[in-house]
Amino acid sequence: MTALGAAGLPGEAAAVPVAPAPTHAPAHAHHGAQPAASTGDEPFQFLTAPEVAFIEAALEVLIPADELGPGAREAGVANFIDRQLAGAFGTQARGYRQGPWAEGTPEQGFQSVLTPQQIYRVAIADINRHCRAQYGSTFDELNPLQRQEVLTHLEAGSIALETVPVPLFFGLLWTNTQEGFFADPMYGGNRDKAGWALVGFPGVAAVYIEEIGKHNVPYRVEPVSIGDIQRGQARIDAHGHPVHTRIKLGS
C-alpha cells in the first residue's frame, strides 16, 4: 500500500498564513448548504455531497486499497474528517482568532485566518472549478490518472487556488487523512481497524509483563479499540486493561 506525498509536508503547510482575508467565510463558502446523506454507518454533519465526493475520490489516491487491505475511503476516513470539521477543530473553537495575521513558522502551528471548515469548503470549490476548466469535469468525475495528476500538482503547489494557498489545504487534507486512517475507530475512521491491521498496531495498551523476555518475537494480536471496551466487546483484566488475543503466524 502506498500513499501520495512526503510525510514532512503537512507540518510545514499548516503554518502558511492567509492574509489579508475577511474574518468570515468568503462569499462562495456555501453558507447554509445541507450536509451530505450518509454513505456509511452515520450521516455527514458538515460536508455537502459534492465535498464528500471530492474527499472520497482524493482518499482513493492518497491511501488506496490494494492487496494489503482497504484504503482510506473504505476505512471511513471521510466520516472522520467530517466529524472533525463539525466539531471544535473545524471552527478553531479553542484557537486564538483575533490576529494579527503575520506570517508564522512551522513551530507556531496553524496560522490561517480561515477555519478548517472554511479552508475545506472554499478549496474544494476552487479545485473543482480548476478541474472543470482543465478537464471539463469535477475532480470526482476524473479518471484515476487525472486525479493523481491533480493531487500531485496540489502537493507541489503548482496549481493556484483563488482563495487559499495550495500548501495550506493539501497539508490539512493529507494530515487529516493519516489521522483518520490510524485513529481509534471511535472517531469515525479506521473502520474495522484497517489502519491498525496494516501496521500491526494492537490498539489500547495492555499488560506486557509476560512479553518482556521474548526477544525478536512478533507481537501479533487482534487490535482492541476504545469502543470495543466501552461496548463490552473485548476481554479485560481486573485492572481494566484489554486481554489481547494472539493471531497465529501465517494466518
N, C-alpha and C positions, 0 to 999 in steps of 0.2 A: 504494500500500500504506500503510495507516495502522496505528498502534499505540495501544492504550489507555494513558492515563496521562501524567503530566508527567515529563519526563526528570529533574527535580530531586528527585523523591520518594525514590528508593532511598537516596541518601546520608544523608538525614535519618532515614529509617525505620530504617536499620541500627543507629543509636545508641540506640534505645529499649531500656531495661533491663527485665528481668523479675525482680522481687524482691518478697517472698521467694519462693523456689522450691526444690524439692529438688535435690540435686546429682546425682540420677539422673533418668531419663526418667519422666514421670508413669505412673500405673498403666495407663492405656489407650493406652500408646505401642506396643502390639503387639510386645513383645519376642519374638524367635523367629519372626516372620512370614516366610513364604517370599517371596523376590523374584519379581517377575512374569516370565512367559516372554517370550521375545523378540518384539517387534513389528517388528523391522527386521533389521539385519545382525548384531546381537550381543544376548546375553541381558542382562536387567537384573540388576544386582548388589545393589541395596539396595531399590529401590521395589517395593512389592507391586502386584498387579493393580489394586485399587481406587485406589491412589495414582497409578499410571500413567494410568488412565482420567481422573482429575481433572486431572492436569497437561496431558495432551494436549488435553482439552476447553478448558482455560484458554488454552493456546497458540493455539488457533484464534481466540480473541477478541483476545489481546494483539498478535499479529503474524499476521494472517490471510493466506491465499493470495488473490491477485487477479490482474488482468490483467498485473501487473508481474512475477509469478513466484510460486514456492512460499512458503508461510508457515512459521512456526516449527515447527509439527507436522511438515510434510513434510520440513523440513530436519533432523529428528532431534534437536531440542533436548531432548526428554525423555531421550534417551540421554546427552546432555551433562550434564544435571542429575543423572542417576543416577550417572554416573561421579564427579562432584564429591562427591556425598553419600557414596559408598562409599569415598572416599579421605580424605586428611588434612584437606581443607576441611570435610567432613561431620562429623568428630569434633572439630574445632578442635585437632588434634594439635599444632599449632605455636603455639597461643594460650595465654595465661595463664588458668588455670581455677580459681584459689583464692579469688577475691573479694578484698575486699568488693564487693558489687554495688550501689554507689552510682550514681545517675543520671549519665550521661556527656553529652558534647557530640558533635555530628556529626564534629568534627575528631578525636575519640578512637576512632572506628571502632566495630567490633562490641562490644557491651556486655552481651549476654544471658547469663544463667547456663545457658541451654539451648544445645546444639549445633545447627548447621543440620540435622543428621539429625533431632533431636527436634522442632525447630520445624516442619519439613515434616510429620512424622508426626502430631503432635497437631493442627496447624492444619487439615490436610486432613480429619481425622476430625471436628473441630469444625464445619467448613464443611458437610460432608455431613449432619451432624445438623441444622444450621440449615436446609439445603435440604429435608430430609425434613419438618421441621415447617412450613416456609413453603409448599413446593410439592408435597410428597408424593413426591419423588424425590431421588436423589443428584444432585450437581452435573453429572456427565457425562451424566445422563439428561434434563436440562432442554433446552428448545428454545433456539435461538441468542439470542433476545431475553432470555430469563430468565437465561442465562449472562452476558450483557452487563450485565444489571441487578445481578446478584450481585457481579461484579467491580468495577463502578462503585461500589457501596456499600462494598466492601472497600477500594478506593483512598481513598474519602472517610472511612473509619473509622467508618461509620455502622452497621456490624454488629459486635456484641460477641462475641468468641470466649471460650470458657471458660478456655483455658489460656495463650494468648499474646496480646500486643497485636496488633491487626489491622495497624497500620502496619509492625510488625516482619516479619510474614510476607509481606504484599503487597510490601514493598520488596525482600525477599530474592527472591521469585519473579520480580518484574519485572527486577531486576538480572541474575539468572541466565539469564533468557530472552534478554536482549540479548547477554549474553556468549556463550551457546550459538549464537545466530544469526550472530554475526560472528567467533567464534574460529576458529583454524585447525581444519580438519576432523579432524585427528589426535586432537582431544579429544572427538569423538563427535557434535558438532553441525555446523551449516553444511554439511549433506550436499550433495554436488555443487557446493559453493561457492556456494550460492544467495544467501547474505547478501552475499558479495563481489560477485557479479554484479549485485546490485541497486544497489549504490552505486559500482560501477566500481573496486573495490579490486584492485590487481594481485597481492596476496599477498606472498610472500617478496621482499625487496628485491633489485633487480637493479642493473646499472650504467647510469646515466642520462646519461653524459657527452655522448652524441650528441643528447640531448633538450634540453639546457640552452638553446640558442638558438632553440628552436621555441616562440615565444610564442603563447598563445591557440590551441594545437593540442591537442585532446583526446588523452590517453594511454590508449587503449583496447586492452587486451591480454587474452589468456586468463590468468586468475589461476593462480598456481602455489602449491601448499601445501608444507609441510614434508614431508608424507607422499609427495607426488609426487617430491620429490628423493630421499628415502630409498629409494623403490621403483624408482628409475631411470626414472620416467615423465616426467621433464622434462629438457630440454636444459640443460646448464650450461656455463659458460665455463671457462677454465683456472684461474680462481681459486675456482671452486665457486659462482659466482652464477648464478641462472637466466637463461636467454635467453628473454625473453618473445616470444610470438607475437602479432602485431598482429591486431586484429579490424577488418575493413573497416567504415567508417562506413556506416550504413544496413542492416547485416546483423543 
